């Protein structure tokens, strides 16, 4: 995911358990810029002096929370316990713990919060971080983290609504003996990373809405709180704007490693799989790499977004400890007849999922027109609901995940955009909406992210994913199941034996590795035994290669797979990371299609400075370029949606041969180098010219062949040739 991730996510990826000695980080970016962390290299001379404990709330039940040391017990100023638990206001989900903002507040003598969670802190804690999603709508709606002593002595950092300073804010509230002092900083994002830090008796608060790339100071106070606890506080005024919900994704507590830390969470990330590379680098998949998909990599010092590090080298991935398990045998998908193009070609065809008719088996997708040959999925990862009309104008027709920011899902679907809803959306949220065509189950479960962080090895991750898929299958609501994958595509250390099992669980898959923009991803590709020797991974061909690899996990390529393409700088911070160019976006899209991608998903979340949502907030030139790419894909959808024939047009070419309405179409790129190429045509072609579709030119056919030039490795051409 969906790089990361504003959506986290959404897609910004969630940190799993952080090792004590190396402070290695397992990061999951989703489109909400929610990557968080523990400590920065500037703060300690020796990173091994700090320990960070991660508490991941995705998939956690009430009992799980209690077993891992959390409780609902507040303390009055006199030290008496105050039970805050209201079970109806807690909704566990794979994406985090949803807490309804019921009426209640810690302000002065109100002290009536509901469903407040607390956990003991080490006495010498240094930092508390949290990722949450919350869209306050009226005064006194708030969700945040607290350094908590009792109801009258605390420091609260919260995403808030405060009309006195313009409405949408992050508030820093320090209350001593019932007397509060408040400072506010403007903030409109629903996805936010909150941080409380301590230096001596100084307590400071800050927040980030762009994946930790930039931080905003929220306030500072002098406070020495006895018996400190970390608190998760959500509240509202019932008479003002209803009761929105906050989704709390995770909390991180950092302290010197010499201090015993509280009992660890019941959901540690995998420890049996050592991280194979030395650089923490998100790579989108989607908060939102759908999250730049950051990879599990050790870092000398975790930070809310991975620290800038030297470019990685192609170090071989470590081999996992063998653990015998039953062989996973995927169930073949439905068989479909080959296309009927009225073709004279007598050639074999490539394995195929069946085209748009595949979606006819899912009532919602069928009703939304997904079974029509003119429909080709063009998605964004964790789109913002209010952006739907503008994205639809660019040719986007699908949201793979939609930010849960308090907007109704109809804000998306009324713009003509279909939605694959993530677990934050309830059955009631999507009831009766036929354009909610599927459920987005997970982002990089095979890497141990999200709900799958609880497992200790690849087989445990598969078991959790199987349970999640079964839960959503039982809905039987006419929607298909979809999941996104990351490093599992490499065939190296991440889930080397279980990828077929993961693909068996879903109806549609996708893959996100951002090869154009991330040096770290490029190193991972070079380290894969399946990557072509000597080929440059910073190329359009890397996106088609991902499609080829995903097809190996499903017999007969019997299910559709989509390929992610970044549209800016997908939450990357490693040395050498860059922003993709418009021509490279087009090259990645078309190479994926040439290799059989049945959908394209854009990771638009960005940290190059022009805006978080690159397809909305960055340049008109980018929007025009992506709109042109999408328009070309849509115009050729009936051709793309046919089965591909097997034919070798000649050396140093990358092609797909299609037949539609009596014509042969050739989608063509090179093997990664610019220059002139010659195409040897198959038997059955007639005529003496080739039309170059969309370029207002023709090429002569001479002795069964034609030639054309390619400006660079990302250049593509589409040729149409009459059949006899």
Rosetta blueprint (number, residue, H / E / L):
1 X L
2 X L
3 X L
4 X L
5 X L
6 X L
7 X L
8 X L
9 X L
10 X L
11 X L
12 X E
13 X L
14 X L
15 X L
16 X L
17 X L
18 X L
19 X L
20 X L
21 X L
22 X L
23 X L
24 X L
25 X E
26 X L
27 X L
28 X L
29 X E
30 X L
31 X L
32 X L
33 X L
34 X L
35 X L
36 X L
37 X L
38 X L
39 X L
40 X L
41 X L
42 X L
43 X L
44 X L
45 X L
46 X L
47 X H
48 X H
49 X H
50 X E
51 X E
52 X E
53 X E
54 X E
55 X E
56 X E
57 X L
58 X L
59 X L
60 X L
61 X L
62 X H
63 X H
64 X H
65 X H
66 X H
67 X H
68 X L
69 X L
70 X L
71 X E
72 X L
73 X E
74 X E
75 X E
76 X L
77 X L
78 X L
79 X L
80 X L
81 X E
82 X E
83 X E
84 X L
85 X L
86 X L
87 X H
88 X H
89 X H
90 X E
91 X E
92 X E
93 X E
94 X L
95 X L
96 X E
97 X E
98 X E
99 X E
100 X E
101 X L
102 X L
103 X E
104 X L
105 X L
106 X L
107 X L
108 X L
109 X L
110 X L
111 X L
112 X L
113 X L
114 X L
115 X L
116 X L
117 X E
118 X E
119 X E
120 X E
121 X L
122 X L
123 X L
124 X L
125 X E
126 X E
127 X E
128 X E
129 X E
130 X E
131 X E
132 X E
133 X E
134 X L
135 X L
136 X L
137 X L
138 X L
139 X L
140 X L
141 X L
142 X E
143 X E
144 X E
145 X E
146 X E
147 X E
148 X E
149 X E
150 X E
151 X L
152 X L
153 X E
154 X E
155 X E
156 X E
157 X E
158 X E
159 X E
160 X E
161 X E
162 X E
163 X H
164 X H
165 X H
166 X L
167 X E
168 X E
169 X E
170 X E
171 X E
172 X E
173 X E
174 X E
175 X E
176 X E
177 X L
178 X L
179 X E
180 X E
181 X E
182 X E
183 X E
184 X E
185 X E
186 X E
187 X L
188 X L
189 X L
190 X L
191 X E
192 X E
193 X E
194 X E
195 X E
196 X E
197 X E
198 X E
199 X E
200 X L
201 X L
202 X E
203 X E
204 X E
205 X E
206 X E
207 X E
208 X E
209 X L
210 X L
211 X L
212 X L
213 X L
214 X L
215 X L
216 X E
217 X E
218 X E
219 X E
220 X E
221 X E
222 X E
223 X L
224 X L
225 X L
226 X L
227 X L
228 X L
229 X E
230 X E
231 X E
232 X E
233 X E
234 X E
235 X E
236 X E
237 X L
238 X L
239 X L
240 X L
241 X L
242 X L
243 X L
244 X L
245 X E
246 X E
247 X E
248 X E
249 X E
250 X E
251 X E
252 X E
253 X E
254 X E
255 X E
256 X E
257 X L
258 X L
259 X L
260 X L
261 X L
262 X L
263 X L
264 X L
265 X L
266 X L
267 X L
268 X L
269 X L
270 X L
271 X L
272 X L
273 X L
274 X L
275 X L
276 X L
277 X L
278 X L
279 X L
280 X L
281 X L
282 X L
283 X L
284 X L
285 X L
286 X L
287 X L
288 X L
289 X L
290 X L
291 X L
292 X L
293 X L
294 X L
295 X L
296 X L
297 X E
298 X L
299 X L
300 X L
301 X L
302 X L
303 X L
304 X L
305 X L
306 X L
307 X L
308 X L
309 X L
310 X L
311 X L
312 X L
313 X L
314 X L
315 X L
316 X L
317 X L
318 X L
319 X L
320 X L
321 X L
322 X L
323 X L
324 X L
325 X L
326 X L
327 X L
328 X L
329 X L
330 X L
331 X L
332 X L
333 X L
334 X L
335 X L
336 X L
337 X L
338 X L
339 X L
340 X L
341 X L
342 X L
343 X L
344 X L
345 X L
346 X L
347 X L
348 X L
349 X E
350 X L
351 X L
352 X L
353 X L
354 X L
355 X H
356 X H
357 X H
358 X H
359 X H
360 X H
361 X H
362 X L
363 X H
364 X H
365 X H
366 X H
367 X H
368 X L
369 X L
370 X L
371 X L
372 X L
373 X L
374 X L
375 X L
376 X L
377 X E
378 X E
379 X E
380 X E
381 X E
382 X E
383 X E
384 X L
385 X H
386 X H
387 X H
388 X H
389 X H
390 X H
391 X H
392 X H
393 X H
394 X L
395 X L
396 X L
397 X L
398 X E
399 X E
400 X E
401 X E
402 X E
403 X L
404 X L
405 X L
406 X L
407 X L
408 X L
409 X L
410 X H
411 X H
412 X H
413 X H
414 X L
415 X L
416 X L
417 X L
418 X E
419 X E
420 X E
421 X E
422 X L
423 X L
424 X L
425 X L
426 X L
427 X H
428 X H
429 X H
430 X H
431 X L
432 X L
433 X L
434 X L
435 X L
436 X E
437 X E
438 X E
439 X E
440 X E
441 X E
442 X E
443 X E
444 X L
445 X H
446 X H
447 X H
448 X L
449 X L
450 X H
451 X H
452 X H
453 X H
454 X H
455 X L
456 X L
457 X L
458 X H
459 X H
460 X H
461 X H
462 X H
463 X H
464 X H
465 X H
466 X H
467 X H
468 X H
469 X H
470 X H
471 X H
472 X H
473 X H
474 X L
475 X L
476 X L
477 X L
478 X L
479 X L
480 X E
481 X E
482 X E
483 X E
484 X E
485 X E
486 X L
487 X H
488 X H
489 X H
490 X H
491 X L
492 X L
493 X L
494 X L
495 X L
496 X L
497 X L
498 X L
499 X H
500 X H
501 X H
502 X H
503 X H
504 X H
505 X L
506 X L
507 X L
508 X E
509 X E
510 X E
511 X E
512 X L
513 X L
514 X L
515 X L
516 X L
517 X L
518 X L
519 X H
520 X H
521 X H
522 X H
523 X H
524 X H
525 X H
526 X H
527 X L
528 X L
529 X L
530 X L
531 X L
532 X L
533 X L
534 X L
535 X L
536 X L
537 X L
538 X L
539 X L
540 X L
541 X H
542 X H
543 X H
544 X H
545 X H
546 X H
547 X H
548 X H
549 X H
550 X H
551 X H
552 X L
553 X L
554 X L
555 X H
556 X H
557 X H
558 X L
559 X L
560 X E
561 X E
562 X E
563 X E
564 X E
565 X E
566 X E
567 X L
568 X L
569 X L
570 X L
571 X L
572 X L
573 X L
574 X L
575 X L
576 X L
577 X L
578 X L
579 X L
580 X L
581 X L
582 X H
583 X H
584 X H
585 X H
586 X H
587 X H
588 X H
589 X H
590 X H
591 X H
592 X H
593 X H
594 X H
595 X L
596 X L
597 X L
598 X L
599 X E
600 X E
601 X E
602 X E
603 X E
604 X L
605 X E
606 X L
607 X L
608 X L
609 X L
610 X L
611 X L
612 X L
613 X E
614 X H
615 X H
616 X H
617 X H
618 X L
619 X L
620 X H
621 X H
622 X H
623 X H
624 X H
625 X H
626 X H
627 X H
628 X H
629 X H
630 X H
631 X H
632 X H
633 X H
634 X H
635 X H
636 X L
637 X H
638 X H
639 X H
640 X H
641 X L
642 X L
643 X L
644 X L
645 X E
646 X L
647 X L
648 X L
649 X L
650 X L
651 X L
652 X L
653 X E
654 X E
655 X E
656 X E
657 X E
658 X E
659 X E
660 X E
661 X L
662 X L
663 X E
664 X E
665 X E
666 X E
667 X E
668 X E
669 X E
670 X E
671 X L
672 X L
673 X L
674 X L
675 X E
676 X E
677 X E
678 X E
679 X E
680 X E
681 X L
682 X L
683 X L
684 X L
685 X E
686 X L
687 X L
688 X L
689 X E
690 X E
691 X E
692 X E
693 X L
694 X L
695 X L
696 X L
697 X E
698 X E
699 X E
700 X E
701 X L
702 X E
703 X L
704 X L
705 X E
706 X E
707 X E
708 X E
709 X E
710 X E
711 X L
712 X L
713 X L
714 X L
715 X L
716 X L
717 X E
718 X E
719 X E
720 X E
721 X E
722 X E
723 X E
724 X L
